[in-house]
Every structure is written in C-alpha cells, then in structure tokens.
C-alpha cells in the first residue's frame, strides 16, 4: 500500500467536520491500515482520517517506543476528563512546528475498534493528549487554533512559503 497524502495547514479541507462511521467493514479496516502506514512513515504518533481528506470519524495512534502498539478508534467520544497538562504539540498537518497546548491530563474514551466491537479505555499524559489532538481534527480544529492569532498567522505564512517553494 502506498502512503496517503497528508493535508497541510492552511488547507481548508482540514476544517471539515468528520461524519460518524456507520458500518465498520473491510473498507474502514483497510483505511485504518493505510493510515497507520502513513503515520509510521511520516513519522508521527497519531493521524485522523480528516488529515488524509477522508472525513470520517476515525483516528489511529501509536505512542509506544517501538511503534508496535497501534490503536484504532472509530467514532471516538470522550466520556470523562480531568486534570490539566501543558505539553508541546506538533502535527503532521503543521510540519516543523511545536507549541505548548493545554489539554486534559486524563480521559476516558469510548470508541469502536477495527473489528467493529465497542470498547472503552482510560488514558493519561501523552496518550490522552494524542487522543484529544486527533479528535480535534475530526471537528475541523487544529492545534494552532489554541495559539494566539499572531502566532497562527506566522505559522500559516511560513508554511505557505514552504509549499510554494516545493511546488
């Protein structure tokens, strides 16, 4: 499988709100596999379907050291959240930029797995931050939206300049 193209800020397609997955079938499983391959190759620790221009509520994550613990969340919903943590975040759709963002430190999340079965998980620290970051993508939100307007504009201009140079 070839890796998927990752949309980059300020592409307006990143602002589309993803729709729930109605049926977990072979196509969704194949998309999850392609997304994992794309994420690992990028390299990243999380990827939302919205970032590859598929506006379905599907995210893939792997925060393990050896990149051998993939997590697939379909139609994820955060049930409970507590605590706060500020960590530098980066994004495959905003390459080369890392900025501090405040998130919940612990969450409980319900989702459907690649096998079509519902499950719940408790996450804290990096995994909790990553789930929240990727779920934001499903709502058309990027981590730069947490920054000041000036900082966001600076990042937008730098990325547009880089994109023109690469074209």
C-alpha positions in Angstrom: 0.0 0.0 0.0 1.2 3.5 -0.8 1.0 6.1 2.0 -1.8 8.6 1.8 -1.3 12.3 1.2 -1.4 14.3 4.4 -3.2 17.7 4.0 -1.2 20.6 5.4 -2.4 23.8 7.1 -3.9 26.1 5.9 -5.7 23.7 3.5 -9.5 24.4 4.0 -10.3 20.7 3.8 -8.8 20.3 7.3 -11.7 22.4 8.6 -14.4 19.9 7.5 -16.2 18.2 10.4 -16.0 14.4 10.0 -19.1 12.2 9.9 -19.6 9.1 12.0 -18.7 5.8 10.6 -22.0 3.9 10.0 -20.5 0.5 9.2 -17.2 -0.9 10.2 -16.3 -3.1 7.2 -13.3 -4.1 5.2 -13.0 -0.6 3.6 -12.8 1.1 7.0 -10.3 -1.6 8.2 -8.2 -1.0 5.0 -8.3 2.8 5.5 -7.1 2.3 9.1 -4.2 0.2 7.9 -3.3 2.7 5.3 -3.5 5.5 7.9 -1.2 3.6 10.2 1.3 3.0 7.4 1.1 6.8 6.5 1.5 7.8 10.2 4.5 5.5 10.8 6.2 6.7 7.6 5.7 10.4 8.3 6.8 9.7 11.2 4.1 10.6 13.7 2.2 9.2 16.7 -1.3 10.0 15.6 -3.4 10.6 12.4 -7.0 11.5 11.9 -8.9 10.5 8.7 -9.6 14.2 8.1 -5.9 14.8 7.7 -5.9 12.4 4.6 -9.0 14.0 3.2 -11.4 11.3 4.4 -14.0 13.0 6.6 -15.0 10.0 8.7 -14.6 9.8 12.5 -11.6 7.5 12.5 -8.2 8.1 14.2 -5.1 5.9 14.5 -2.5 6.3 17.3 0.7 4.6 18.4 2.6 6.3 21.2 4.8 3.2 22.0 8.6 3.4 21.9 8.8 0.6 19.3 5.8 1.6 17.3 4.3 -1.8 17.8 1.1 -0.9 19.7 -1.3 0.6 17.2 -4.6 1.9 18.5 -7.6 2.4 16.1 -10.5 4.5 17.4 -13.7 4.7 15.3 -16.4 7.2 16.3 -14.4 8.1 19.5 -16.1 10.0 22.3 -14.6 11.4 25.5 -16.8 10.4 28.4 -14.8 11.8 31.3 -11.8 14.2 31.6 -9.8 15.6 34.5 -6.6 17.4 35.3 -4.6 19.6 33.1 -1.3 19.2 31.3 0.5 21.6 29.1 2.8 20.0 26.6 4.4 21.0 23.3 2.4 19.6 20.4 3.3 19.1 16.8 1.1 17.9 13.9 1.7 16.1 10.6 -0.5 18.8 9.1 1.6 21.6 10.5 5.1 20.2 9.9 8.0 21.5 11.7 6.2 23.5 14.4 5.8 22.6 18.1 3.9 24.8 20.5 2.6 24.3 24.1 -1.1 23.5 24.3 -3.2 22.9 27.5 -5.1 19.6 27.5 -6.9 17.3 29.9 -4.3 15.0 31.6 -6.6 12.0 32.0 -9.6 10.9 29.9 -12.0 8.0 29.5 -12.9 7.4 25.9 -15.5 5.2 24.2 -14.9 4.0 20.6 -15.3 1.2 18.2 -12.3 -0.9 17.2 -11.1 -2.2 13.8 -13.1 -5.4 14.5 -16.4 -3.4 14.8 -16.6 -4.0 18.6 -17.2 -1.1 21.0 -14.6 -0.6 23.8 -13.6 1.9 26.5 -10.2 3.0 27.5 -8.6 5.2 30.1 -5.7 7.3 29.0 -3.4 9.7 30.7 -0.5 12.0 29.8 0.8 11.5 26.2 -1.9 9.1 25.1 -4.6 11.3 26.5 -3.1 14.4 24.8 -2.8 12.5 21.5 -6.4 11.3 21.5 -7.6 14.8 22.2 -5.4 16.3 19.5 -6.6 13.7 16.9 -10.3 14.1 18.0 -9.9 17.9 17.4 -9.1 17.1 13.7 -12.5 15.3 13.5 -14.1 18.6 14.5 -12.1 20.6 11.9 -9.8 22.0 14.6 -6.0 22.2 14.6 -3.6 22.7 17.5 -2.7 26.1 16.0 -6.3 27.2 16.9 -5.1 27.2 20.6 -2.4 29.7 19.8 -2.6 33.5 19.5 -3.8 34.9 16.2 -0.3 36.4 15.6 1.5 33.0 16.2 -1.1 31.2 14.0 -0.6 33.8 11.2 3.2 33.4 11.4 3.0 29.7 11.1 0.5 30.0 8.2 2.8 32.3 6.3 5.9 30.1 6.8 4.1 27.0 5.7 2.6 28.8 2.6 6.1 30.0 1.6 7.5 26.4 2.0 4.6 25.0 0.0 5.2 27.5 -2.9 8.9 26.6 -2.9 8.1 22.9 -3.1 5.5 23.3 -5.9 
